[in-house]
């Protein structure tokens, strides 16, 4: 196998590992986003609000918590969108490399 072809295969493998990592990280942010949305729903239904600081739960201003949750939600959405864009670029690169590898393998089979 040609060295250039082997390099492309290695590169493709690395991209696939990166895609898996991005997918896992994106899932973690999606879980956090669901937790924030759940907290917002619970907060809207309650009269009192509490916040956990370290291992202590303290009473807190409901509006302040709402704002913190809203801000956190926006950050998570932005991160998820960023991961989705990076994933799309990596997938595109992987598809290009995969096509090149397959083409080169077909050519080497014909020349053998």
DONU-828059 format. One record per residue (C-alpha): z, x, y; residue number from 1. Coordinates in Angstrom, 1 decimal, always signed. Each point is the difference from the previous one (the first is absolute). Layout:
N
+--------+--------+--------+-----+
!     up !   east !  north ! num !
+--------+--------+--------+-----+
!      Z !      X !      Y ! NUM !
...
+--------+--------+--------+-----+
END
This chain:
112
+--------+--------+--------+-----+
!     up !   east !  north ! num !
+--------+--------+--------+-----+
!   +0.0 !   +0.0 !   +0.0 !   1 !
!   -0.9 !   +1.3 !   +3.4 !   2 !
!   +2.8 !   +1.2 !   +2.2 !   3 !
!   -1.2 !   -2.3 !   +2.9 !   4 !
!   +0.1 !   -3.0 !   -2.4 !   5 !
!   +3.5 !   +0.9 !   -1.2 !   6 !
!   +1.2 !   +0.3 !   +3.6 !   7 !
!   -1.3 !   -3.5 !   +0.7 !   8 !
!   +1.7 !   -1.4 !   -3.0 !   9 !
!   +3.3 !   +1.7 !   +1.0 !  10 !
!   -0.5 !   -1.4 !   +3.6 !  11 !
!   -0.6 !   -3.5 !   -1.5 !  12 !
!   +3.2 !   +0.3 !   -2.1 !  13 !
!   +2.0 !   +1.0 !   +3.1 !  14 !
!   -1.4 !   -3.0 !   +2.0 !  15 !
!   +0.9 !   -2.4 !   -2.8 !  16 !
!   +3.6 !   +1.4 !   +0.0 !  17 !
!   +0.1 !   -0.4 !   +3.8 !  18 !
!   -1.2 !   -3.6 !   -0.4 !  19 !
!   +2.8 !   -0.7 !   -2.4 !  20 !
!   +2.6 !   +1.5 !   +2.4 !  21 !
!   -1.4 !   -2.1 !   +2.9 !  22 !
!   +0.1 !   -3.1 !   -2.2 !  23 !
!   +3.7 !   +0.6 !   -0.9 !  24 !
!   +1.0 !   +0.7 !   +3.6 !  25 !
!   -1.9 !   -3.1 !   +1.2 !  26 !
!   +1.8 !   -2.1 !   -2.6 !  27 !
!   +3.3 !   +1.3 !   +1.2 !  28 !
!   -0.8 !   -1.0 !   +3.5 !  29 !
!   -1.2 !   -3.4 !   -1.2 !  30 !
!   +3.3 !   -0.6 !   -1.7 !  31 !
!   +1.9 !   +1.0 !   +3.2 !  32 !
!   -2.3 !   -2.4 !   +1.9 !  33 !
!   +0.9 !   -2.8 !   -2.3 !  34 !
!   +3.7 !   +0.8 !   +0.4 !  35 !
!   -0.3 !   -0.1 !   +3.8 !  36 !
!   -1.9 !   -3.3 !   -0.2 !  37 !
!   +2.7 !   -1.4 !   -2.3 !  38 !
!   +2.7 !   +1.2 !   +2.4 !  39 !
!   -1.8 !   -1.6 !   +2.9 !  40 !
!   -0.1 !   -3.3 !   -1.8 !  41 !
!   +3.7 !   +0.1 !   -1.0 !  42 !
!   +0.9 !   +1.0 !   +3.6 !  43 !
!   -1.9 !   -3.0 !   +1.4 !  44 !
!   +2.0 !   -2.3 !   -2.3 !  45 !
!   +3.4 !   +1.4 !   +0.8 !  46 !
!   +2.3 !   -0.4 !   +3.0 !  47 !
!   +1.7 !   +3.4 !   -0.4 !  48 !
!   -1.5 !   +3.4 !   -0.5 !  49 !
!   +1.3 !   +3.1 !   -1.7 !  50 !
!   -1.3 !   +3.5 !   -0.3 !  51 !
!   +0.8 !   +2.6 !   -2.6 !  52 !
!   +0.9 !   +3.4 !   +1.5 !  53 !
!   +0.7 !   +2.6 !   -2.6 !  54 !
!   +2.3 !   -1.9 !   -2.4 !  55 !
!   +1.4 !   -2.4 !   +2.5 !  56 !
!   -1.3 !   -3.4 !   +1.0 !  57 !
!   +0.6 !   -0.9 !   +3.6 !  58 !
!   -0.8 !   -3.0 !   +2.1 !  59 !
!   -3.0 !   +0.5 !   +2.2 !  60 !
!   -2.0 !   -1.8 !   +2.7 !  61 !
!   -2.5 !   -2.2 !   -1.8 !  62 !
!   -2.7 !   +0.6 !   +2.7 !  63 !
!   +0.4 !   +3.7 !   -0.2 !  64 !
!   -0.4 !   -0.1 !   -3.8 !  65 !
!   -3.1 !   -2.2 !   +0.4 !  66 !
!   -1.5 !   +2.6 !   +2.3 !  67 !
!   +0.8 !   +2.9 !   -2.3 !  68 !
!   -1.5 !   -1.9 !   -3.0 !  69 !
!   -3.2 !   -0.8 !   +2.1 !  70 !
!   -0.3 !   +3.6 !   +1.0 !  71 !
!   +0.5 !   +1.2 !   -3.6 !  72 !
!   -2.5 !   -2.5 !   -1.2 !  73 !
!   -2.7 !   +1.3 !   +2.5 !  74 !
!   +0.7 !   +3.6 !   -1.1 !  75 !
!   -0.4 !   -0.9 !   -3.7 !  76 !
!   -3.2 !   -1.9 !   +0.7 !  77 !
!   -1.4 !   +3.0 !   +1.9 !  78 !
!   +0.9 !   +2.4 !   -2.8 !  79 !
!   -1.5 !   -2.3 !   -2.7 !  80 !
!   -3.2 !   -0.3 !   +2.0 !  81 !
!   -0.1 !   +3.8 !   +0.4 !  82 !
!   +0.4 !   +0.4 !   -3.8 !  83 !
!   -2.7 !   -2.5 !   -0.6 !  84 !
!   -2.4 !   +1.9 !   +2.3 !  85 !
!   +0.8 !   +3.3 !   -1.7 !  86 !
!   -0.4 !   -1.6 !   -3.4 !  87 !
!   -3.4 !   -1.3 !   +1.0 !  88 !
!   -1.1 !   +3.4 !   +1.2 !  89 !
!   +1.2 !   +1.7 !   -3.2 !  90 !
!   -1.6 !   -2.6 !   -2.2 !  91 !
!   -3.3 !   +0.5 !   +1.8 !  92 !
!   +0.3 !   +3.8 !   -0.4 !  93 !
!   +0.9 !   -0.4 !   -3.7 !  94 !
!   -3.0 !   -2.3 !   -0.6 !  95 !
!   -2.3 !   +2.6 !   +1.7 !  96 !
!   +1.4 !   +2.8 !   -2.1 !  97 !
!   -0.1 !   -2.0 !   -3.2 !  98 !
!   -3.7 !   -0.7 !   +0.6 !  99 !
!   -0.7 !   +3.7 !   +0.7 ! 100 !
!   +1.8 !   +1.0 !   -3.1 ! 101 !
!   -1.8 !   -2.5 !   -2.2 ! 102 !
!   -3.4 !   +1.0 !   +1.5 ! 103 !
!   +0.7 !   +3.7 !   -0.6 ! 104 !
!   +1.2 !   -0.7 !   -3.6 ! 105 !
!   -3.2 !   -2.0 !   -0.7 ! 106 !
!   -2.1 !   +2.8 !   +1.4 ! 107 !
!   +1.8 !   +2.6 !   -2.1 ! 108 !
!   -0.5 !   -2.1 !   -3.1 ! 109 !
!   -3.8 !   -0.2 !   +0.7 ! 110 !
!   -0.2 !   +3.8 !   +0.5 ! 111 !
!   +1.8 !   +0.7 !   -3.3 ! 112 !
+--------+--------+--------+-----+
END
